[in-house]
């Protein structure tokens, strides 16, 4: 047995290249969670099953708000506390050394902690623990998160809302989140990078064949017809585009009281307040987020341009189909203007020597422009086959995409595309 109270700092460093080479982990999280929305207090006890036979140690990141972190287990050989610089600033780490062998069903780590998760509200409001609402994603490091950033996890969590009358509460997660046992039961059987969910005491629910909308705004209703139309169109268009790579699972969409910061976790999509959203922008956003179901490049590496650039390309193709050539060309022209105006606009989307993921303007603006140029070069029919194969084959790296382009469009098209990505053509 080993127990640790958070103390001490050991500097850790992970480069994008290291993350790209790290093998994908396999974990199952079994948790008991008590949340007090009125105070923001969160308490969690996990049993984490490590399903990799050959892993010797796992480094978890966990919010600095949790001061009393206890890590135990017969399979735990030792624990070292450290720190890692992340997109959210410095985050404590706990490197858990494991005994070899052990349980044939997976070695187990017990982790317990508690505290006020968000003493100060996050600027984006994506992560919230407050009266009437609990919304959590990995951005707050509310759960132990493998520092390799490539782990795929499944989860079962029993959630208690302390001090709340559950009669008015409902929830939505990546997969299943339902009332159970005087609280809520979350089950995530499809492996994902993190566990994301929202519980709220106010929600209007709108259901259709391919999606369900949870309107969580204080004044619900405005713009919901437009969201429903966008979801119906995007689901149909993308399923046709993906062909054997689809269909999309049923999407769950939340509409929230904030002016920015939406996100997607597969087919769990969180929207901002869309009451005054432009229809073309709304369709593009929803199609982009649904397209992430097929965008699998590592978000922390050079391959993140695949996540964002190709999701945006699929969304722009959908806009062309829904609103016509003029709307499509207007969007590409706006992208060109953004690239030209940005000091980062001259950078490459990708080269074989790339070591860092590109800046925003490259991933979200220049990359879709390069993809549009590839379509113009090979023709729309061939390009559609490339996109279909991308979806069906779970392409996760640029070299794999280059091979796909060569297979579908020929060696010259591949060479030209690689030159475009490098900014040489």
N, C-alpha and C positions, 0 to 999 in steps of 0.2 A: 504494500500500500504506500501511496505517496500523497502528501497534502502540501499545497503551497498557498500562502497569502501573498497577494501582489506586492512585490518589493523589488528594488534594484532595477538597473537598466543595462541591457546588453545590446549594443548597436547591431542591427541586422540590415542587410542590403540585398535587394532583388532587382536585377536589371531586366529590361524587356526581353533580352535574349535568353536569360535564365528562365523567365516565365514561359517563353515560347517552347522551351525544350522540356519543361516539367511534364511528367506523365499525369494524365487525368486521374484524380483520386475518386474513390467510391466510399461514401459515408451514408449511414442511416442515423438520423437524429430522432430520438424518442424523448419528448420533453413534457414537463409539467410547468405551467406558467401561471403566475398570478399578477394581474395588472390592476393598478388602482388609478383609473383615468383622472379622477379629480386631483390627485397629487402628482401624477407622473411617475409613480413608483412602479418598478418592474422587478419581479423575482423569478428566477428560472433554475430548474434542476434538469440536467440533460444526462442521458446515457447515449453516448455516441459510439456506434459500432463502426470500426475501421475494417473495410472489406477488401483492402489490399494486403495480400499475403506477405509481400516483400518490403513494405515500408518500415523503416527503422524509427522514424520520428515524424511528428506532425507539428507544424507551427500554426497556432490559431491567433487571429486578431480578435480583440474584444474591446468594446467601448471603454474609454478611461473613466466613465461615470461609475463603473463597477469596481469598488475598491477591495472588497473581500471576496476574492476569487479562490474557490477551493477545487482542486483537481485530484481525484483519487481513482483507484482501480487496481485490481490484481495484475492487469496487463501493463500498468504504468511503471516504468523503471526510474523515471526522474523527470523533473520539470525545471525549465530555466525561463525566467522572466526577461523580457526585452522590449524593444520598441521598433516600429517601422514607420517611415514617412509614407503617407498615402495621400490620395486626392482630398481627404478630409483633414489633413494635418497629421501629426504624430499619433500613433495608435499603439497601445500596449500589445505585446505578443507573449504567448506562452508556448514554448517548445516542449512538447511531450515526447520523451523517449519511451519506446515500447519494448517490452520483452519479445523475443522472437517466438514464433509458433503460437501456442495458446489455443484459444477457443477456435474450433474448426469453422464455426459460423461467423467469425470475425472477432478481433480483439476489442475490448470495451474500455471507454474512458468516461468517468463520471465527472461532470463539471457543474458547480453550483455558484450562483452569485446573485446580488440584488443591489438596487440603488435607484436614484432618480435618473432615468436614462437621458433625458434632455433638460438639464437645468436651465439652459437658454434655448428658445425655439430655433430650429434650423432655418436658415434664410429661405430655402426653397419650400419649406413646409411639407416636403414629401414624407418625412418621418415625423410623426406627431403622437404624443401621448397626452391627452387633455380631456376635459369633461366633454363627453359626447362622441369622442373619436379616438381610435387607436389605429395608426397606419405605420407599418414597419417594412423597411427594405434593408438590404445589406449596407446602404450608405451610412446608417447609424451604428453599424457593428453591434446590433442588439444580440446577435447570436455568434458563437465562435465560428470564425470564417477562416478557412485554410489559406495561408499566405501565398500559396502557389497560384491562387486565383484561377485555377483550372478545375477545381473540384466539382463533381456533380453529386448532389445530395438528394435523398428522399427523406421524408419526415412524417412523424405523427406527434401532435401536440395537443394536450388537454389544456384549455385556456379558461381561467376563472377571472371574471371582472368583479373585483372587490368593491362592495358598497354600491352596486348598481342593480336596478330593477331590469332584468333581462328581457322583459316583455316587449320593449321597444327596440331592442338591438338586433342587428343582422350583420352578416359578414360575407366577405368574398376573398378567395385566395387564388393561387396559381391553379389549384385543382379543386379540392373539396374543403369547404369550411361550413359546418352545420351546427345548430344547437344540439347539445348532448350533455347529460349528466349535470344539469344545473349551470352549464357554461357553454363552451364551444369546443368542437373537435375539428382539428385541421389534419387532413391527410394529403400527402403529396407523394404519389407513387411514381410519377414520371420524373426522372432525374433532372435537376435544374441547378444553376449556379448558386442560388440562395433560396431562402424561404421568405416570400413576401405576402402580406395580407393586410386587409383593412376591416375593422369592426366599427360600426357607427350606430348611434341611437336614432339617427334620422336618415331614411333612405326611401326613395320611391323606386320600385322595380318595374322595368319594362322588358318583356321577354319576346323573343322571336326564334325562328328555327336555328339560326346560326350564331346567336349571341344573346346576352342578357345585359341590360344597362342598369346600373345602380346610381341614381341621381342623389348625391349626398350633400347638395347645397342647401343652405338655410331657406332659400326660396327656389324650389325645384321647378322644372318644366321648360324654362326658356331655352330654345335651341335643340330640344330633344328630338323633334321630328327630323332636323337636319342630321343629327348624329345617327339616327336610325337609318336614314337614307344612305349615308356614307358607309355605314357598316354593311348594309345589304349589298351595295354595289361592290365595295372592296372585297368582301368575302367571295362573291361570285367571280369577279375578275381574277383575283389571285389564285383561286382554286383552278380555274381554267388555265392560267399561265403555268402553274406548277405541274399540272397533269398528274403523272404518277408520283410526284413528290408531295402531293396533298392527300386528302383535303385538310384544311385547317381544323383543329379542334374547336369546339364551341367557345367563342370569345366571351370574356367577362370584362365589362367596361365600367369604370367608375368616373363620375363627373364631380369635380371638387371645387370648393370655394377658394381658388387661388388663380392668379393671373398668368402664371408661368410654371414651368417644371412639370411636364408630363413624363411618363415612362412606360415601358412595357416589360413584362416578364413572360415571354412566350405569347400566350393569348390572354393574359391578364394585362389590361391597358388602363392606365390612369390618365384621364384628361383634365385639363384646366377648366375654368369656367368658360363655356363655349357660347354663351348667350349672344355675343355680337361677332362671332367668328365668320370670316369670309368663307363662302362655300368651297371655293377651290382649295384654300388653305386647310380647311377642315378635312376634305377628302384626302388631300395629300398627307396630312398628319396621320390619319387613321390607317390609310393604306401603308404608309411607311412603318408604323408600329406593328401592324399585322405581318408585314413582310419579314420582320425580325424572326418570325418562326423558322425561316430558312437561312438566316444570316448567322453563321456559326464561327466566324473568325474570333480569335482571342481578343477581348476588348482591351486588355492591358498591353498589347503588343502592336507591332507594325501591321498586323492583320486586321486591326479594327476598321481600316478603310473598307474592308469587305462588309462588316456589319452595317456600317452607316451608308457608304456609297452605293452599295447594291440594293439595300432596302429603299434608299431614296430613288434609285433608278426604277425599281418596280413601281413605286408610288407615282413617279412622273409618267410612266407608261399608262398607269391607270387613269391619271388625269387626262391624258391625251384621248383615251377611249371615252371618258365621261364628258369632257368639256370641249374636245376638239383640238385641232392643230394650233390654233392661235393661242389658247391658254397654255399649251405645252411649250411653245416657242417663247412665250412671255416669261415663263418660269426659267427656262434655260438662259435667257438674256439677263434676267436678274442675277443668276448664278455667275455669269461672266462678269457682270459689273462688280459683284462682291469679290471675286478673285482678283480683278484688276485693282480694286481699291485697297486690298489687304497687303501689308508688308510681308505676309507669309505666302502670298499667292503664287510666287515663283517656284515654290518647293515641289519636289517630286511626290507623286502619290505613293509610289513603291519602286525600289530598285533592289537587286540582290544584296546590296550592301547596307540596306536600311537597318538601323538599330533601334529607332524610337518610333512610336506611332505618330502619324502626321498631326498637325494642328487642325482645329475645327474647320477652317475654311477649305482645307485640302480634302478632308474626309466627307464633308457634307455638301461641298460646292464643286470643287475641282474634280473629284472622283466621279460624280454623276455626269459631268460634262465629258469626261474621257469615255465613260460607258456609252453616252449618246453618240460620240464620234465613232466608236466601234460599231454601233448599230448602223450608222450611215455607211460605214465601209463594207460591212458584210451583208446588209439588207435585213429587213425586219423579220422575215421568216426564219433566217438562220439565227438571228439574234434571239428570237423567241425560243428556238431550240437550245441555245446556250443557257438562257435563263431557266428553262425547264430542267436541263441536266444539272445546273447549279443547285436547284431545289432538291431534286431527286437523289443526288449523290452526296449531299451534306458537305459541300466543298468548304474547307476551313482555312486554306492557305492560298496565297497568290500563285506559287508554282503549280498547284493543282488546277487553279482556274486557267492558267496559261495552257496547260495540257488539254483542258477541256476545249478551249478556243481553237487550238490546233486540230483537235479531233473533228470538230464540227465545221470549221471554216478554213482550215489549211495552215501550212507553215508560214506563209506570207502574212496572213491575218494575225497570227500569234506574234510574229516579229514586230509588226506595226503596232499592235496593242501594247507590247512591252515597252516600245519606244514612247508611246503616248503616256504610259504610267510614269516613266522616268522623266518626262518633260522634254524629250529630245525630238518630238515630232508634233 
